[in-house]
Amino acid sequence: MKLNLIAESAFGGFVRSAKTFLVLTWLTLSISACAADKQTSAIDAIFAALKSKTAPGAAVLVIKDGHRVFEQGYGITDLSSRRLIDGQTNFRLASLTKQFTAMSIMLLVHDGTLHYEDRLTDIFPDFPAYGNAITIQHLLNHTSGLIDYEDLMPVLGPSTSAGGIPQIQDSEVLQLLKAQKTTKFVPGTKWDYSNSGYVVLGTIVAKVSGKSFGDFLHQRIFAPLKMEHSLAYERGKNEVANRAFGHSHVSGKWALTDQSPTSATLGDGGVYTSLGDMFLWDKALSDHVLLSEADMRPGFTPVKVSGAGPTEPDGSPAAYGFGWFLNPYKGHSRMWHYGETMGFRTTIQRFVDDNLTIVILSNRSDLNPSKLALKVADLYLGKKN
């Protein structure tokens, strides 16, 4: 009898404990769900002004601890179809392309077919003598001193036009630079953001690999990572599916401003992709899928120069590696970049130690995605001393 009472008491205690556990679990999940809903609403409020079925907008992705915690499209892809922007909409990345160009170079270095110390004249023997002082690392760090190709461009003839807009190609940029006699400063002594340098890096990838820059990106980065909607856009060679077109506000109205004379260059800004593929890219960086942490370390080491150093677009001091800004935000380590081109504004902000990434891709020229992304970051990051 006593044994039965003891057993019944023990069983009753177990049931009560189980019920208590279930209640506590339910409460925890409910509190977490409420917190997540509150966070989602707070993020959505930041982009409320972009909600429209008639105006271009943006796609926003927040990744926390390896999970998509927010993914939302705002506005439309173009004024004709008025298709709503979503996570599969493909945007021109502009200078976010530089991180893919830098990764391409690092892969070639890993292969042993290229070295950071190699000089322009090693790759292109017909390059002028001033190229002997410019290394691959100078190009990656924006310390080459190359003259901006935008300042050298001639008026292009109709044979090079795309959609009625004359456009310069990578090979033409290289020829313009070969026609120069010197650099803006002694390579390695100053930092100066250089689209010329990254166009040249794209041509180096093609020369060393024996593949076109776009094919190399596909074979070595996009395909292995299953980034099936990412590509280096070349008019007449490929097409961008689910494409967002660039827009600007002109005379009080939205106007299509998708292409400019520099929109055909590749290494500095020619990649198109979506939030879905950027999620895969972020995961690959976190998991060191393409290169080991040791192989990536040179790209995440801030460049040091004796003269003027890296700056943000507003002129404030920054840090830069290979295709990434590296200066912290409110005490939190960060790797980030922005992109600006005709009709597009983009950003990626990665807070590696906090397992937080924010991506904003926009097809309108009146936004500051980096500023908006940092507003989102403030919802997650505590201030560090």
N, C-alpha and C positions, 0 to 999 in steps of 0.2 A: 504493500500500500504506500509506504513511504517513498519507495523508488518511483512509483507512478506519479506521486505528487511532485517529486523532484524533477522528473522528466517533463511533466506538464508545465512546471514553473520555468524550466530552462527553455522549453519550446516557446512559451509565451514571451519570455524575454527576447528570444531570437526574433519573433514576429514583430515585437515592439521596436526592436533595433532596426529591423529591415524597413519598417514603415517610416521610422525617423529618418533613415538614410535616403529613402525615396523622396520624402518630403523636402529634405535639405537639397537633394539633387535637383528636384523640380524648381525649388526656389532659386538655386544658383543659375540654372539654365534660363529661368524667367528673367532674372536680373541681368544676365549677360545679353539676352535677346533685347531687353529694353535699352541697355546701354548701346548695343549695336544699332538699333533703330534711331536712337538719339544722335549717334555719330553720323549715320547716313543722312539724316535730316540736316545736320549742321553742314556737311559737305555740299549737299544739294543746294542749300541756301547761298553758298558762295557763288554758285553758277546760275542762280535763278534768272538773272538778266539775259542769259543766253537761250532760254526756253522760247522756241519759235518754230512755226511751220512755214515761215516765209523768208527767213534770214539765215545766212551761214552761221556756223557756231563752232563747237568743239567736242572732242571725245575725251573723257576723263577716266583714269584708272588709278586706283589706290591698292597697293599690295602690302599686306602686313603679315609677317611671319610666314611668308611663302604662299599666302592665300589671297585671292581677289576679295577684298572687302567692300569695294565700290567700283562699279563700272557703268558709265552712263554716257549717252550721247545727247547733245543739245543742238538744235538747229538742223539745217538741211545741207546736203552735199553740193547742190547747185541750184541755180534759179530756174532752170528748165524742168527738170524731173521732180524737183522738190522732195527727193528721197530723204528720209530722216537719217541722220548720222547715228551709227551704233558702233559696237565693239569690233565689227568686221570692216568698217569703212577704212579705206587706205588713204593716208595723207602723205604729202611730200614732207620729208623730215627736215629739209634744209640742213643746217649744220649739225644736227644730231647724227647725220651721216658720218661725220668725222670719227665717231667711235667705232664704226664698222670698218672704215678705211684703216684706222690704227690697228684694229684686230687683224686685218688682212696682212699688214706688215709684220706684226708679231708672229703670226703663223709662219710666214716665210723665214723669219729669223729662227724660229723653232725648227723648221725644216733644214736649216743650215745653208739655204740658198741665198741668204741675204744677211747682212750684219749692220748693227746700228752705226758702226764706224765707217761704213761704205760711203763714198762721196758721189756727188752727182756725176762727176766725170768718169767714175768707175762704171756707172750704169749706162750713161749716154756719153760715149767717147767724143762725140762732136759738140758737146756742151762747151760754152766759152770757159776760159781759164778761171773766171771767178767761181765757177761751180766746184772747183777743186777744194774750196774752203767750206763747202756746205755738205754736212753729213745727213744721213737718214734721220738721226736723232734730232738734229736741228729742225728738220721739216716737221717731225712729229710734235716737237715742243713749241713751234711758232717762234723759233729764234734764228731762222735762216736769213732774214733780211731781204728776201725776194721782193721785188716790186709787185704791187697789186696788179693783177692782169686786167682788172676793171679800168685801171688808169692807162692801160696800153692799147685797149681794144680799138681797132679802126671801125669805120662804118662798114657793116657787112653787106654783101650783095644778096640779091634774091635767091641765089643758088643755095644759100645756107639757111634760108628762112624755114620756120616751123609755124604753121598757122598764121602766116603773114608777118611773123616777128623774126627778124634776123637774130641768129643765135651762134655763139662761139662754142667750139668743140674742144675737148681735152687736148687733142693733137695740136690745135691752133694756139692754145695757151702755151704749150711747151715751145712752139716755134717763136712766139712773141718773147718769151724769156730767154731763148737762145740768141735773140737779136740784141739783147742788152749787154752792157759792158761791165756792170758792177751791181752791187746790192745797196740797200738803203743804209746799212751799217755793217760792221764786221760781224760775220756769223758767230753766234754764241754769246755776244756781248749784251744784247737787249732782247726784250720780248715784244713782238708785234704780231697781232692776230693776222694770219695769212691764209686766205683762200687759195692763193697761188700755190703755197706749199702743199696743201692737201690735194689739189688737182694733180700736181706733180707726183705725189705719192700714189694716186690712182694709176697714173701711167707707169710708175715703177712696178706696181703689182702686176700689170699686164705684161710688161717687158720681161720680168724675172720669171713669172709663172708660165708664160707662153699661152695664157688664156686672156680673153677680154676681162676687164675689171668686173663687169656684171656676171660673167660666167664663174669667175673665181669666188665672188660673194655667194653665189648660189651653191656651188659645189662644196665650199669649205665652211660656210657659216649657215646660210639659210636652210639648205636641205638637211644637214645633220641635226639641226635644232627643230626641224619640222615647222619652220617659219614659212609656210606654204604660200603666203600672200605677199611676201617681201621681195622687192626687186630694185635694181638700178634701172630707172626708166630711160629708154632710148626710143624716141619717136621713130616709127616705122619698123622697129625691131621687135618690140613687145608692147603689151597693153596693160594698163592698171585696172584690175577688176574692182568693183565697188568703190570707185574713185571719188574723192572729194576734190572739188576745184577751188582754187584760191579766189578770194574776193577782197575788194576794198570799198570803202564808203566814198563815193565821188558825187559832189554837188547834192548831198542829201539823199542819195540813193545808192543801193548796192550795185557794184559793177564787177563783171568777171575780169580778174587780173591774175590769171593763172600762170602765165609765162612771161619771161623777160629775156633780154639778150644773153643773160648768164644762166638760164634755166637748163641748158643742155649739158653743162659740165657735171661730172659724176663724183669724183673723190671728195669734193668739198660740200656737196649737198644734194646728190641725185637720187637718194634712196626713198622709196615709198613703202609704208608699212601701216599696220593697224595696231590697236590696243591688244588684240589677241596675240599677235606675234611679239609685241613688246613685252608681254608677260613671259613668254618663252625665253626671250633674250635676257630678261632680268634673272630668271631662274638659272640660266646657263652661266651667267656671271657669278652668281652666288655659289653654285655647285662646282665651278671650275671645270665645266664640261669640255671646252675647247682647248684650254691651256691650264697648266697647273698654277698654283698660287705663286710659285717661284718664277715661272715664265712670265706671269702677269706683273710681277713686282716693278720692273722698270717703267711700265706704263702708269703706275700709281705712285711714282716718286716725283714730287714737285721739282720743277726745273729751277736751277739757281743761275742767275746772271749778275754781272758786275754793274750793268746799267739798269735802265727802267725794266721793272718786272711785270708779271701778269696783272691785268686789271679786269674787272667786270665791265659790262657794257656802260655802266654809269660812271666808270673811272675809278671806282673804289678798289683797293688792293685785293688781289686774289692769288690763287695758286693753280698751276696747270701741269698735267702729265702728258699722256699721249691721247689726244682726243677727248679729254675730260678735264673740267675744272675740279680742283680738289680742296678748295677752302671750306672750312667748317661753317655751320650756321647755329648761332646761339649755343656754342660749346659742343655741338654734335658733329662728329666727323661726317663728311659728305663728299660724294662724287656726283657731278652734275654737268649739264650743258643746256644751251638754248639754241634755237634755230630761228632765223628770220630770212624770208625771201618773199618775192612777189606774191601777195595774197595768203601767205601762211606764217604762222607763229607756233613754235613748239618748245617743249621742255621735258627733261627727265631729271628728277631729283632723287638720288639714292642715299639713304642714311643707313649705311651698312651695319653699324653697331646696333642700330635700333630696329633692324629688319623691316625697314619701311621704304617703299618706293612710290613715287608719284609721277605719272606721265600725263601730259596734256598735249593733245594734237589739235590745232585749230586751223580752219580754212578762212580766216578773216584777219586783216592786218591791223585791227585796232585794239588787240588784246596784249596783255603782258602775262603770258602763261607762267613765267617763273615767279612772279609776284603772287599770282593766284595759287600756285602749287605750295608756296611757303605758308600761305594762309591755311591750307589743308594740313601741312606739316605741324603747324602750331596746335592743332587739335589733338595730336598724338604725342608730341615731344614735350618733356618736362625741361625746364631750364637747368643747364649744368653750370657749375662754378668753373 
